[in-house]
């Protein structure tokens, strides 16, 4: 309908109502290639970064190709405008920055997390039972335990020897590799199981990895199936059973990221939460590598968000603040008071995902306040649980500032909350940034089947998020 044929009331409604459109209906034809070109390296990132350690290694290699140097190795004293620095936080988190034209006047920060729900091995995981060797696990983050049975799993992680040598392990990703799995009960014998609540279908202690069934060829040996598995690992990696005690071994879905739908408009994969925000944040930072903005742009990729951001690689640790303090000191503003003043002048997007409205489960969503796949960047004023517990709840001034940035740059955005009040909730790293005095707003994209082994996002949301993050770095 043309504007001339619209009634006065309809024209007024168009002006006053907030109705985010499907981004596919608003893009120019030439942008479709940009969307596809942006999705391809993201898929590569997903396939090569299924753990936080792998994501950091991938990101560091990319940063160094673009001229970034470790901040500890950068020249002492002033970091001039255009300088590109990063800090690898114990191999599991990362902060990188492009120094702006006004260093010390506050930072524009985009912070995402690179850990995802998974199965971790317990410190003493290996045991033999009834002709099988099994590995005992402890699930990490919020999972529906039944989703992790009867699917192929891959083993990722690191063993550390007493001499400090690190042995990286990745088994199950190559077509020639074996995979692993967790068995489930056949339906013929599952009557009692199927009468249980979904949360009790599979107990946490039942999430044991099936790792082998062939006995070692020695009639005198004990626990021959266990011995066979350990002999294979020892021959290939030089490890013994006791090396599991301090290892970080994660089991994740073995399948690669794939395009979804006849139209290939979506991407299905493990780990979209929150790598679908981490990748656009990193790419947005790289877009300033040759042309710094007014303020220093900072990309923070954190660990342990799925378990509350604790530990010395989580957002509630000193690592992030320490990097920002180094940037302040390098701009001639050393000292705690100067750092606090700089943080108070800083702005941050907590780049995390939101639950996409799913018509199959409409009863748990508040449709008026839901985010929709394909409608662009999701701005979330607050997360938390129940009465807004464990959230920062961004102030109105900063919300409007971010909305204005998106509007001026023609970035499609929408409002999104996790679901109906008292139906559940979630948290992000926004709370910990806000505790430092930084203005912060949650801002990410909509995800279907969140926390499952196969999450789904829209390609156009991925690209729109990148454009939104780039605009924020430039204009906040």
C-alpha positions, 0 to 999 in steps of 0.5 A, a space after each residue: 500500500 502506497 503512502 498516498 492511499 493510506 488513511 490518516 489513522 494508518 499513517 499515524 499508526 505507522 508513525 507511532 507503532 513499533 513493529 520490527 520487520 523481517 530483515 529479509 524483506 528490507 535488504 538490498 539485493 547486493 547485501 545477500 552476498 555479504 550475508 553469505 560471505 559473512 556466514 562462511 567464516 563463522 561456520 569455520 569458527 564454529 567447527 574449529 572452536 568447540 571449546 573456549 581454549 580452541 576459540 581463544 587459539 583461533 582468535 589469537 591467530 586471527 588477531 596476530 594476522 591483523 597486526 595485534 600484539 600481546 599487550 605485555 610485549 607492546 612498547 612500554 609507556 604510551 599506546 598511540 592511537 591505532 595501536 592494536 593489542 590483546 591479552 590471552 587470559 590463561 588460554 581460556 578468555 581473551 581481551 583485545 583493543 584498538 586504541 582510539 583517537 581519545 585514549 583514556 576518555 573511556 572505552 566502547 566495549 563489546 563482551 561475549 562469552 565463548 564457553 558453552 554447555 557440555 559434558 566435562 570428565 570427572 577427575 577420575 573418570 575411567 572405569 570398566 563395567 560389564 565388558 565396556 569401558 566408560 568415562 564418568 562425566 559432570 555436565 557443565 551449564 544448563 542442559 536438558 540431560 536427555 538431549 545428550 544421549 544417543 548422539 555422536 560426541 567428540 572429545 576435546 581438551 588438554 592434558 598437562 604433564 608434570 614437566 608443563 608439557 601440554 597435550 591437546 586432544 581432539 578425537 571425533 571431528 575428522 571423518 576418519 576418527 571414532 566418535 563416542 556416545 551415551 546410551 539410552 534405553 530402548 523404547 521396548 523396555 522404557 515404559 517406566 522411564 517414559 513415565 518420569 518427568 523430563 528432568 528425571 529421564 536421564 540422571 546426571 550420574 547416567 551421563 557416562 561416555 561409552 569409550 570402548 569394548 575390546 579387551 587387551 590381549 593378555 589373559 592375565 591382565 585385569 580390567 582388560 577393556 579399560 587397559 586397552 583404552 588406556 594403552 591406546 591413549 598412552 601410545 598416542 599421547 603418552 598419558 596415564 590414568 593419573 593424568 586425567 586428574 588435572 586434565 580439562 577434557 570436554 565432550 561436545 557434539 561431533 557434528 559440524 555446523 550446517 545450513 538449515 532449511 530449503 532456502 539455507 537461511 539458517 545455521 544449525 550448530 553446537 555452541 551458537 550460545 554465545 559464539 554467534 555474538 563472539 564472532 561478530 564482536 571480533 569481526 567488528 573490532 577487526 574492522 577498526 584495525 586500520 581506521 581507529 575510532 574516537 574511543 578505544 574499542 575493546 572486544 572481550 571474550 570471556 569464559 565460564 558464563 554458563 556457570 556464573 562467570 566465576 574462576 580466574 577466566 570468568 567475567 567476575 575475575 580481575 583479568 578484564 579489569 586488569 587489561 582495562 587498567 593497562 590501557 588507562 596506564 598507557 594513556 597516562 591515566 594510571 591509578 585506581 581513581 583514574 581507572 574508575 573515572 575512565 570506566 564510568 565514561 565507558 559503554 558496553 554491549 553485553 553480547 549474548 543471545 536471547 531465546 527466539 520465539 518458538 510457536 511450538 512452545 508459545 505458552 512460555 513466551 510473552 509474545 509482545 516482549 519476545 525476540 524473533 529470528 530474522 528480525 535483527 539485533 535483540 536489545 534486552 534491557 534486563 535478564 535475571 530471574 523472578 523479581 529481576 534478580 542477578 541482572 544489571 537492568 540498564 538505565 533508560 538513558 543508555 537504552 535510548 542511546 543504543 537504540 539511537 545508534 542503531 536507528 541512525 545506522 539503519 540497523 534492524 533491532 527489536 526488543 527481547 526478553 527471555 520469556 514469561 515472568 516466573 517461567 525461568 530466566 537467565 544471566 549474562 556478563 552484564 552484571 559484572 561490567 555494571 559493577 565496575 561502573 560501566 554503562 551496559 546493555 544486553 545485545 545479541 541475537 535470537 536463538 532456537 533450541 538454545 543450550 541443545 546440541 543443535 542450536 539454530 540462528 538466522 544468517 541475516 541476524 548474524 550479519 545484522 549483529 555484526 553491523 550493529 556492533 560495528 556501529 556501536 564501536 564507532 558511535 557510542 
